[in-house]
């Protein structure tokens, strides 16, 4: 199965964490991983908008290689374009791939996060982002517009996307200690697909005794469902555990 990703040019995490999640499965040898890149260095609205316009070119390139599923791996680029934009983006990318001769299910990390929270019955979250405060506010507003309450959020205010990717995931163990989780049904440890979090998700979940996830984990879960696979992987928290098996198979966004 060919797993494609559309990633920002400065993203170094999704091509690490998504393969790591899939390769931890017993059927790991059936997956290959392929990417196309959109230019973006700094996580500011102007660069995010320009990058998003380039996503159709990336979809065409991945269609040439006949992917089985494609993930748009930038949460804030989608969320900064307006409420509910993940639906529009997924539709455009799917149509572009169909035009190029090979349609495949499309998952955006933004859509995956809100969809997987809803499917798990999560109605409230507390979250950590690396973004500047205005972009964090956009993310919070986007999630709330999808019917999920945000109890608390932390903005780490890192504009340089490379610096976000170089951040030690163990720093999140300190960050989460400042997060108000009272009234939250789950924690989004990284509401950003560039900020590494996979190595500590299970650790934080075990320590706090509540579900912990990330935008990357939710993206992987939506991809697995789109591939008609049980969305399970070890040491990635509740959202990829057997306790959270879905009632359906396909992610809503992947049905065209």
C-alpha positions in Angstrom: 0.0 0.0 0.0 1.4 3.4 -1.1 1.0 6.1 1.5 1.4 9.6 0.2 1.9 12.9 2.0 1.7 16.5 1.0 4.1 18.2 3.4 5.5 21.7 3.9 9.0 21.9 2.6 10.4 22.6 6.1 8.4 19.7 7.7 10.7 17.0 9.0 8.3 15.2 11.4 5.4 13.7 9.4 7.8 11.7 7.3 9.2 10.3 10.6 6.1 9.8 12.7 3.6 8.5 10.1 6.0 5.7 8.9 6.9 4.9 12.5 3.3 4.4 13.4 2.6 2.2 10.4 5.9 0.2 10.8 5.0 -0.6 14.3 2.1 -2.7 13.1 2.4 -6.5 12.4 1.7 -5.9 8.7 4.4 -3.3 8.5 6.1 -4.8 5.4 3.1 -3.9 3.1 3.5 -0.1 3.3 5.7 2.3 1.3 5.9 6.1 1.9 6.0 8.9 -0.6 5.9 12.7 -0.3 5.5 15.9 -2.3 6.5 19.2 -0.8 5.0 22.8 -0.7 7.3 25.7 0.1 7.1 27.1 3.6 9.7 28.2 6.2 7.9 30.3 8.8 4.5 29.5 10.3 2.8 32.8 9.5 -0.5 33.3 7.7 1.0 34.7 4.5 3.3 31.7 3.9 0.5 29.3 4.9 -1.8 30.7 2.3 0.8 30.6 -0.4 1.7 27.0 0.5 -1.9 25.9 0.4 -2.2 27.1 -3.1 0.6 24.8 -4.1 -1.1 21.7 -2.7 -2.9 20.9 -6.0 0.5 20.5 -7.7 1.5 18.1 -5.0 -1.7 16.1 -5.4 -1.0 15.8 -9.1 2.5 14.5 -8.5 1.3 11.9 -6.0 -1.4 10.8 -8.5 1.4 10.0 -10.9 2.8 7.5 -8.4 -0.7 6.0 -7.8 -1.1 6.4 -4.0 -3.6 4.3 -2.1 -4.2 7.2 0.4 -2.9 10.8 0.6 -2.5 12.9 3.7 -2.3 16.7 3.7 0.2 17.1 6.5 -0.2 20.7 7.8 -3.0 21.3 10.3 -2.6 25.0 10.7 -2.4 25.7 6.9 -6.0 24.3 6.7 -7.3 25.8 9.8 -6.0 29.3 9.0 -8.0 29.3 5.7 -11.3 29.5 7.6 -13.8 27.4 9.5 -14.5 24.0 8.0 -11.9 24.5 5.2 -10.7 20.9 5.5 -13.8 19.7 3.7 -13.1 22.0 0.8 -9.4 21.1 0.7 -10.1 17.4 0.7 -12.6 17.8 -2.1 -10.3 19.8 -4.3 -7.3 17.5 -3.8 -9.4 14.4 -4.5 -10.8 16.0 -7.7 -7.3 17.0 -8.9 -6.0 13.4 -8.4 -9.0 12.1 -10.3 -8.3 14.6 -13.1 -4.8 13.3 -13.3 -6.0 9.7 -13.6 -5.6 8.2 -10.2 -8.1 9.3 -7.4 -7.3 8.2 -3.9 -8.8 8.9 -0.5 -7.6 12.2 0.9 -7.1 13.0 4.6 -6.1 16.3 5.9 -4.5 16.5 9.3 -7.0 19.2 10.3 -10.0 17.1 9.3 -8.4 14.0 10.9 -8.0 15.7 14.2 -11.6 16.8 14.5 -13.0 13.7 12.9 -11.1 11.3 15.2 -12.0 13.3 18.3 -15.7 13.1 17.4 -15.5 9.4 16.5 -14.0 8.7 19.9 -16.8 10.6 21.6 -14.5 13.4 22.8 -16.4 16.6 23.4 -13.7 18.6 25.1 -9.9 18.9 24.9 -6.9 20.7 26.2 -4.1 21.2 23.7 -0.5 22.3 23.1 0.6 24.1 20.0 4.0 25.5 18.9 2.3 28.4 17.1 2.3 32.1 17.7 -0.7 33.1 19.8 -2.8 34.5 16.8 -2.5 31.2 15.0 -3.2 29.2 18.2 -6.4 31.2 18.6 -7.4 30.3 15.0 -6.8 26.6 15.8 -8.9 26.9 19.0 -11.7 28.6 17.1 -11.6 26.0 14.3 -11.9 23.1 16.8 -14.7 24.8 18.7 -16.6 25.5 15.5 -16.5 21.7 15.0 -18.4 21.3 18.2 -15.5 20.3 20.4 -14.9 22.5 23.5 -11.3 23.6 24.2 -10.7 23.9 27.9 -7.2 25.2 27.7 -4.4 25.8 25.2 -0.7 26.6 25.3 1.0 28.5 22.5 4.7 28.0 22.5 5.2 30.9 20.1 7.8 29.3 17.7 7.5 30.8 14.2 10.5 29.0 12.7 9.1 25.7 11.4 12.6 24.0 11.5 12.9 24.9 15.1 9.5 23.3 15.8 10.7 20.1 14.2 13.9 20.1 16.2 12.1 20.4 19.5 12.8 17.5 21.9 9.4 15.7 22.5 10.4 15.2 26.1 9.9 19.0 26.6 6.2 18.2 26.2 6.3 16.4 29.6 7.0 19.8 31.1 4.6 21.7 28.9 1.7 19.4 29.8 2.3 20.2 33.5 1.1 23.8 32.8 -2.0 22.7 30.9 -5.4 22.9 32.6 -7.0 19.5 31.9 -9.9 19.8 34.4 -13.1 19.1 32.4 -11.2 17.9 29.3 -12.0 14.4 27.9 -8.6 14.2 26.1 -5.4 16.0 25.6 -4.0 16.9 22.1 -0.3 16.9 23.0 0.7 18.3 19.7 -1.9 20.2 17.7 0.7 20.5 15.0 2.1 17.8 12.7 5.6 19.3 12.8 6.1 19.3 16.6 7.4 15.8 17.6 5.3 14.1 20.2 4.9 10.4 19.3 7.7 9.1 21.7 5.9 10.5 24.7 2.2 10.2 24.0 1.8 6.8 25.7 4.0 8.1 28.6 1.8 11.1 29.2 -1.4 9.1 28.8 -0.2 6.6 31.4 0.8 9.3 33.8 -2.4 11.3 33.6 -4.8 8.4 33.2 -6.7 10.1 30.3 -6.6 9.8 26.5 -3.8 11.6 24.8 -3.4 12.1 21.1 -1.8 14.3 18.5 -2.6 15.6 15.0 -0.1 13.0 13.6 -1.7 10.1 15.4 -5.2 11.2 14.3 -3.9 11.5 10.7 -2.5 8.0 10.8 -5.8 6.7 12.2 -7.8 8.3 9.5 -5.4 6.9 6.9 -5.7 3.4 8.3 -9.5 3.6 8.2 -9.4 4.9 4.6 -7.3 1.8 3.7 -9.9 -0.5 5.4 -7.4 -1.4 8.1 -8.1 -1.8 11.8 -6.7 1.6 13.1 -4.4 0.1 15.7 -0.7 0.6 16.5 1.2 0.0 19.7 2.5 2.6 22.1 0.6 5.5 20.5 -2.1 6.1 23.1 -5.8 5.3 23.3 -6.6 6.7 19.8 -4.6 3.9 18.1 -5.5 1.2 20.7 -8.0 -1.7 20.3 -10.2 0.1 22.9 -11.0 2.7 20.3 -12.0 0.6 17.3 -14.4 2.4 15.1 -18.0 1.5 14.2 -17.3 2.3 10.5 -14.3 1.7 8.3 -13.8 4.8 6.1 -13.0 8.2 7.4 -15.9 10.5 6.4 -13.6 12.8 4.5 -12.3 9.8 2.5 -15.7 8.8 1.0 -16.2 10.4 -2.4 
